Structures are given as structure tokens and as C-alpha cells.
Amino acid sequence: MFEGAPFRLNEYISSKRFLAITCAMTCTDKPPPEFADRFHDVRQMLEEFNNHYAENYIPSWLNCLDESMSSWLDKYCHSFMNVPRKPHENGNEYHSIADGDDGHPVMWRIKLQEGKDCPKDLSGKWAFPSKFEGTSSTGCKFTKTSTLMCEMKEPIHGTCKIVSMDSGFCVMVGILHLHDLGVGPSRQNLKAPAPPAASSPRPPL
């Protein structure tokens, strides 16, 4: 039977003192914006995580893009989602990309799905727009999915490295944008049998 952590700190610090210290800890040194941003306390930490790996880690030729869940028990937490197909279906959903070769399961980029809690500035526009929005240099319009695909793979643009994705990401406009940005051909993870091909009409005799 589980009886708690295998170590005790009671002789060094009380639980009230521990909670007082943790309540004073922050993950950002930036002042809050003028508009309501429910993710302000963690936004800088997530950005620094991505910047650190972009500057110090070189992914292999094969990588995997998928969704991950950060489990929460409180349904009132910001950006709470229920994803029944996941082992831990309740909590925050992250899009994550990890190295998929040589036995190096290194997750080198993440993006929190903010959902309905995504903030807007005082003018009513999205507060943190992506550089991959509007129309690309080749005249191809970005969609929400293709924008996400380009953001997640930004550190490997121009490398022709391959990214394995599930069918939710395999949209034509996204594949074309990645091709323009120099990301190698992506292959689909087939989680379900493909639908039977439609039979073509028999040519006339």
C-alpha cells in the first residue's frame, strides 16, 4: 500500500512554511499585460523551454508530432479539456513534438492548447498572433491546422527532416506549407483501417 513519499522533511520545514514558499514562487519575471491573460504565469516558461531546445538540441532525421495530456483533477482549471481517447483524458492538452530515432525520446517543442481561454487584447484581436498566418510567400493561405504544423516544426525548417503525424494533421494545405518551408515529406500514422477505395467505372468495350 502506498504510504506517501519515501522521504520526510518534517524535521526541516513545516507544511505551512513549505506552502508559503511555493506560493511566492513564480515562473515569469514579466509584468502582466493590460488585458486578461489566464496563462501569463506560465507563458514565459513555455517560451523559454522551446527556445532552449531550439538553440541547444538538434533533432534526428525522424520526429513525431502528436498531442499529450497534462492531467488535472480540477475541471475549473484554465483551458480544461476532456479527450476520451487519451489514457489521462482530463486536463490540459499540449501539442508536442519529439525525437523519434536512435532511442532518444526527447520532447523538444510544446504548445499549450488554450482553447476558449485564449486571450484577446484591448482591441478585441488575438493577443499572441502567429507568424504563420494569412497567406504564405507562395500565395497559399494558412489554416488553423497548417499554422500549428508550421509553428511546431519551426526549428527544423529548411532541413528536409521527416515528421510523423496522425491523420488529424495530414491536411493538404499543411503539407504544402511544410514543403515550402523545407520540411521533408510527412507520413501518416494509421490508427484505423483506411476506407476502401471507390471502384472506378469499367471502361467501355
Buried (B, 14 or more C-beta within 10 A) or exposed (E): EEEEEEEEEEEEEEEEEEEEEEEEEEEBEEEEBEEEBBBBBBBBEBEEBBEEBBEEEEBBBBBBBBBBBBEBEEEEBBBBBEBEEBEEEBBBBBBBBBBBEEEEEEBBBBBBBBEEBBBEBEEEEEBBEBEBBEEBEEEBEBBEBBBBBBBBBBBBBEBEBBBBBBEEBBBEBBBBBBBBBEBBEBEEBEEEEEEEEEEEEEEEE
